[in-house]
């Protein structure tokens, strides 16, 4: 019985590591775009690399670039990044009982709480497989993301101003790529459209970056209230 269990675990372990490596390469290489776009907004190679190492959440990093690229202040860009990255706190609450880590490992685990590591972990029924999936995916994405960021930043520096190649327009395309897979739920398009409408309406009135923050707060509010609204529309109890 023990030999059989060991064989099953070895098979499961290989599958988890293989999946984690695939996710790491697929997601991490997207850091090339971040490296290129970061230098196009005026950040140095060192600043770009530090941002990927210390922040390590792609959506928030692109949010910061989007605000800075449109003329916003670093403060408004940071607030936009924090707002978008706040979802990771909810992931952390979900993962804490599974990981059960203390001390320095707890800080490292918190840094690796991202969409991909959480998704890989929660898709496993076995706690041991879930923990392995979290750590393997988080470390794989972290390594690939930071190497790709550095490659993109150094390549952009060698090319000169990336804006001359039209790469500055890729910030919007990057956000669309991040958003598109999340529009499968029936309520997600409603939340997105409301946020877009608010941002467009406020853009002529407020300084760059502020409309993004307001739209983000509106999106959170609408998103949280959507289940109750849908139940009420369907005649159920909220």
The 8 nearest C-alpha neighbors of each residue, nearest first, counted from 0:
[[1, 3, 2, 4, 5, 6, 7, 8],
 [0, 2, 4, 3, 5, 6, 7, 8],
 [3, 1, 5, 4, 0, 6, 7, 8],
 [2, 4, 6, 0, 1, 5, 7, 8],
 [5, 3, 7, 1, 6, 2, 8, 0],
 [6, 4, 2, 8, 3, 7, 9, 1],
 [5, 7, 9, 3, 8, 4, 2, 10],
 [8, 6, 4, 10, 5, 9, 11, 3],
 [7, 9, 11, 5, 10, 6, 12, 4],
 [8, 10, 12, 6, 7, 11, 5, 13],
 [11, 9, 7, 13, 8, 12, 6, 14],
 [12, 10, 8, 14, 9, 13, 7, 15],
 [13, 11, 9, 15, 14, 10, 8, 16],
 [12, 14, 16, 10, 15, 11, 17, 9],
 [15, 13, 17, 11, 12, 16, 18, 10],
 [14, 16, 12, 18, 17, 13, 132, 19],
 [15, 17, 19, 13, 18, 14, 20, 12],
 [16, 18, 14, 20, 15, 19, 13, 21],
 [19, 17, 21, 15, 16, 20, 14, 22],
 [20, 18, 136, 16, 22, 21, 17, 135],
 [19, 21, 23, 17, 18, 22, 139, 16],
 [22, 20, 18, 24, 19, 23, 25, 17],
 [21, 23, 25, 19, 20, 24, 26, 18],
 [24, 22, 140, 139, 20, 27, 21, 26],
 [23, 25, 27, 21, 22, 26, 28, 143],
 [26, 24, 22, 23, 27, 28, 21, 29],
 [27, 25, 23, 29, 28, 24, 22, 140],
 [26, 28, 144, 143, 140, 24, 29, 23],
 [27, 29, 30, 147, 26, 31, 24, 144],
 [28, 30, 27, 31, 26, 32, 144, 33],
 [29, 31, 148, 147, 33, 144, 28, 32],
 [32, 30, 151, 147, 148, 34, 29, 33],
 [33, 31, 35, 30, 34, 29, 36, 151],
 [32, 34, 30, 36, 31, 35, 37, 148],
 [35, 33, 152, 151, 148, 31, 37, 32],
 [34, 36, 151, 152, 155, 32, 33, 37],
 [37, 35, 39, 33, 38, 34, 32, 167],
 [38, 36, 34, 39, 40, 35, 42, 33],
 [37, 39, 42, 41, 40, 36, 35, 43],
 [38, 40, 36, 37, 161, 41, 162, 160],
 [41, 39, 37, 38, 68, 42, 36, 67],
 [42, 40, 38, 39, 43, 37, 68, 67],
 [43, 41, 38, 37, 46, 40, 47, 44],
 [44, 42, 46, 45, 38, 47, 41, 37],
 [43, 45, 47, 46, 152, 48, 153, 42],
 [46, 44, 48, 43, 47, 49, 42, 50],
 [47, 45, 49, 43, 48, 44, 42, 50],
 [46, 48, 44, 50, 45, 49, 43, 37],
 [47, 49, 45, 51, 50, 46, 149, 44],
 [50, 48, 52, 46, 51, 47, 53, 45],
 [49, 51, 47, 53, 48, 54, 52, 46],
 [50, 52, 55, 48, 54, 49, 53, 145],
 [53, 51, 49, 50, 55, 54, 48, 145],
 [52, 54, 50, 51, 55, 49, 110, 48],
 [55, 53, 51, 50, 56, 52, 60, 59],
 [56, 54, 51, 52, 53, 57, 141, 50],
 [55, 57, 59, 58, 54, 60, 113, 84],
 [56, 58, 60, 59, 61, 55, 30, 51],
 [57, 59, 61, 60, 56, 62, 83, 84],
 [60, 58, 80, 62, 61, 57, 84, 83],
 [59, 61, 57, 63, 62, 58, 56, 80],
 [60, 62, 64, 58, 63, 59, 65, 57],
 [63, 61, 59, 65, 60, 80, 64, 58],
 [62, 64, 76, 60, 66, 61, 65, 80],
 [65, 63, 61, 67, 62, 66, 68, 37],
 [64, 66, 62, 68, 63, 67, 61, 170],
 [65, 67, 208, 71, 76, 69, 63, 68],
 [68, 66, 71, 64, 70, 69, 65, 63],
 [67, 69, 65, 40, 66, 70, 64, 71],
 [70, 68, 66, 67, 71, 207, 65, 208],
 [71, 69, 67, 68, 207, 66, 72, 208],
 [72, 70, 207, 67, 208, 66, 69, 75],
 [71, 73, 74, 75, 76, 67, 70, 208],
 [74, 72, 76, 75, 77, 67, 71, 63],
 [75, 73, 77, 72, 76, 78, 71, 79],
 [74, 76, 78, 72, 77, 208, 73, 79],
 [77, 75, 63, 73, 66, 79, 74, 78],
 [76, 78, 80, 74, 79, 75, 73, 63],
 [77, 79, 81, 75, 80, 76, 82, 74],
 [80, 78, 76, 82, 77, 81, 212, 75],
 [79, 81, 59, 77, 83, 78, 62, 82],
 [82, 80, 84, 78, 83, 79, 85, 77],
 [81, 83, 79, 85, 80, 84, 78, 215],
 [82, 84, 80, 81, 85, 59, 79, 86],
 [83, 85, 81, 86, 82, 59, 87, 80],
 [84, 86, 87, 82, 88, 83, 81, 89],
 [87, 85, 88, 89, 84, 90, 83, 82],
 [86, 88, 90, 85, 89, 84, 113, 91],
 [87, 89, 91, 86, 90, 85, 92, 84],
 [90, 88, 92, 91, 87, 86, 93, 85],
 [91, 89, 87, 93, 88, 92, 94, 86],
 [92, 90, 88, 94, 89, 93, 95, 87],
 [93, 91, 89, 95, 90, 94, 88, 96],
 [92, 94, 90, 91, 95, 89, 96, 97],
 [93, 95, 91, 97, 92, 96, 98, 90],
 [94, 96, 98, 92, 97, 99, 93, 91],
 [97, 95, 99, 98, 94, 93, 92, 100],
 [96, 98, 94, 95, 99, 126, 130, 129],
 [97, 99, 95, 100, 96, 130, 94, 108],
 [100, 98, 96, 97, 95, 101, 105, 94],
 [101, 99, 105, 98, 104, 102, 95, 108],
 [102, 100, 105, 104, 103, 99, 106, 98],
 [101, 103, 105, 104, 106, 100, 107, 108],
 [102, 104, 106, 105, 107, 101, 100, 108],
 [105, 103, 107, 106, 102, 101, 108, 100],
 [104, 106, 101, 108, 100, 103, 102, 107],
 [107, 105, 109, 103, 104, 108, 110, 102],
 [108, 106, 104, 110, 109, 105, 103, 111],
 [107, 109, 105, 111, 110, 106, 104, 112],
 [110, 108, 106, 112, 107, 111, 105, 91],
 [109, 111, 107, 108, 112, 106, 55, 113],
 [110, 112, 137, 108, 109, 113, 107, 116],
 [113, 111, 109, 110, 87, 116, 91, 108],
 [114, 112, 116, 115, 111, 117, 87, 56],
 [115, 113, 117, 116, 118, 112, 87, 90],
 [114, 116, 118, 117, 113, 119, 136, 137],
 [117, 115, 133, 137, 136, 119, 118, 113],
 [118, 116, 120, 114, 115, 119, 113, 121],
 [117, 119, 115, 121, 120, 116, 114, 122],
 [118, 120, 116, 117, 122, 132, 121, 115],
 [121, 119, 129, 133, 117, 132, 122, 118],
 [120, 122, 123, 118, 119, 117, 129, 124],
 [121, 123, 120, 119, 118, 124, 129, 117],
 [124, 122, 129, 121, 125, 120, 128, 119],
 [125, 123, 126, 122, 129, 121, 128, 120],
 [124, 126, 128, 127, 123, 129, 130, 122],
 [127, 125, 129, 128, 130, 124, 97, 123],
 [128, 126, 130, 129, 125, 131, 132, 97],
 [127, 129, 131, 125, 126, 130, 132, 123],
 [130, 128, 120, 126, 132, 123, 127, 131],
 [131, 129, 133, 127, 132, 128, 98, 126],
 [130, 132, 128, 134, 133, 129, 135, 127],
 [133, 131, 129, 120, 135, 130, 134, 119],
 [134, 132, 116, 120, 130, 136, 131, 135],
 [133, 135, 137, 131, 136, 132, 138, 130],
 [134, 136, 132, 138, 137, 133, 19, 131],
 [137, 135, 19, 139, 116, 133, 138, 134],
 [136, 138, 116, 111, 134, 140, 139, 135],
 [137, 139, 141, 135, 140, 136, 134, 142],
 [140, 138, 23, 136, 142, 141, 137, 135],
 [139, 141, 23, 27, 143, 137, 142, 138],
 [142, 140, 138, 144, 139, 143, 137, 145],
 [141, 143, 139, 145, 140, 144, 138, 146],
 [144, 142, 27, 140, 146, 145, 141, 147],
 [145, 143, 27, 30, 147, 141, 142, 146],
 [146, 144, 148, 147, 142, 143, 51, 141],
 [145, 147, 143, 149, 148, 144, 142, 150],
 [148, 146, 31, 30, 150, 144, 28, 145],
 [149, 147, 34, 30, 31, 145, 151, 150],
 [148, 150, 152, 146, 147, 151, 48, 153],
 [151, 149, 147, 153, 148, 152, 154, 31],
 [152, 150, 31, 34, 35, 154, 148, 149],
 [151, 153, 34, 35, 149, 155, 154, 150],
 [154, 152, 156, 150, 155, 151, 149, 157],
 [155, 153, 151, 157, 156, 152, 150, 158],
 [154, 156, 158, 152, 35, 157, 153, 151],
 [157, 155, 153, 159, 154, 158, 152, 38],
 [156, 158, 154, 155, 159, 153, 152, 160],
 [159, 157, 155, 156, 154, 160, 161, 153],
 [158, 160, 156, 157, 155, 161, 163, 154],
 [159, 161, 162, 163, 39, 158, 155, 156],
 [162, 160, 163, 164, 39, 166, 155, 159],
 [163, 161, 165, 167, 164, 166, 160, 39],
 [164, 162, 161, 165, 160, 166, 167, 159],
 [165, 163, 162, 161, 166, 160, 167, 158],
 [164, 166, 162, 167, 163, 168, 161, 169],
 [165, 167, 168, 169, 162, 164, 161, 36],
 [166, 168, 162, 169, 165, 36, 170, 39],
 [169, 167, 166, 170, 165, 171, 172, 162],
 [168, 170, 172, 166, 167, 171, 173, 36],
 [171, 169, 173, 172, 168, 65, 174, 167],
 [170, 172, 174, 169, 173, 168, 175, 65],
 [171, 173, 169, 175, 170, 174, 176, 168],
 [174, 172, 170, 176, 171, 175, 169, 177],
 [173, 175, 177, 171, 176, 172, 178, 170],
 [174, 176, 178, 172, 177, 173, 179, 171],
 [175, 177, 173, 174, 179, 178, 172, 180],
 [178, 176, 174, 175, 179, 173, 180, 58],
 [177, 179, 175, 181, 176, 180, 174, 182],
 [178, 180, 181, 176, 182, 175, 177, 183],
 [181, 179, 182, 178, 183, 177, 176, 175],
 [182, 180, 179, 178, 183, 187, 184, 177],
 [183, 181, 187, 179, 184, 180, 188, 178],
 [184, 182, 181, 185, 180, 187, 188, 179],
 [185, 183, 187, 186, 182, 181, 188, 180],
 [184, 186, 187, 183, 188, 182, 189, 190],
 [185, 187, 189, 184, 188, 190, 225, 222],
 [186, 188, 182, 190, 189, 184, 185, 191],
 [189, 187, 191, 190, 186, 182, 192, 185],
 [190, 188, 192, 186, 187, 191, 193, 185],
 [189, 191, 187, 193, 188, 218, 192, 222],
 [192, 190, 188, 194, 189, 193, 195, 187],
 [193, 191, 195, 189, 194, 190, 188, 196],
 [192, 194, 196, 190, 195, 191, 189, 197],
 [193, 195, 214, 197, 191, 218, 192, 196],
 [196, 194, 192, 198, 197, 193, 199, 191],
 [197, 195, 193, 199, 194, 198, 192, 200],
 [196, 198, 200, 194, 195, 199, 214, 201],
 [197, 199, 210, 195, 201, 214, 200, 196],
 [200, 198, 196, 202, 197, 201, 195, 210],
 [199, 201, 197, 198, 202, 196, 203, 204],
 [200, 202, 204, 198, 199, 210, 203, 205],
 [201, 203, 199, 204, 205, 200, 210, 198],
 [204, 202, 201, 205, 200, 199, 206, 207],
 [203, 205, 201, 202, 206, 200, 210, 207],
 [206, 204, 202, 201, 203, 209, 207, 210],
 [205, 207, 209, 208, 71, 204, 202, 210],
 [208, 206, 71, 209, 70, 69, 205, 66],
 [207, 209, 66, 71, 211, 75, 210, 76],
 [208, 210, 212, 211, 207, 206, 213, 205],
 [211, 209, 198, 213, 212, 201, 208, 202],
 [212, 210, 214, 209, 208, 213, 198, 215],
 [213, 211, 215, 209, 210, 214, 79, 216],
 [212, 214, 210, 216, 215, 211, 217, 209],
 [215, 213, 194, 217, 211, 198, 216, 212],
 [216, 214, 218, 212, 213, 217, 211, 219],
 [215, 217, 219, 213, 218, 214, 220, 212],
 [216, 218, 214, 220, 215, 219, 221, 194],
 [219, 217, 215, 221, 194, 216, 220, 190],
 [218, 220, 222, 216, 217, 221, 223, 215],
 [221, 219, 217, 223, 218, 222, 216, 224],
 [222, 220, 224, 218, 223, 219, 225, 190],
 [221, 223, 219, 225, 220, 224, 218, 190],
 [224, 222, 220, 221, 225, 219, 226, 227],
 [223, 225, 221, 222, 227, 226, 220, 228],
 [224, 226, 228, 222, 227, 223, 221, 229],
 [227, 225, 229, 228, 224, 230, 223, 237],
 [228, 226, 237, 230, 225, 229, 224, 231],
 [227, 229, 225, 231, 226, 230, 232, 224],
 [230, 228, 232, 226, 231, 227, 225, 233],
 [231, 229, 235, 233, 227, 232, 228, 237],
 [230, 232, 234, 228, 233, 229, 235, 227],
 [233, 231, 229, 230, 234, 228, 235, 227],
 [234, 232, 230, 231, 235, 229, 228, 236],
 [233, 235, 231, 232, 230, 236, 229, 237],
 [236, 234, 230, 231, 233, 237, 232, 229],
 [235, 237, 230, 231, 234, 227, 233, 232],
 [236, 227, 230, 231, 235, 228, 226, 229]]
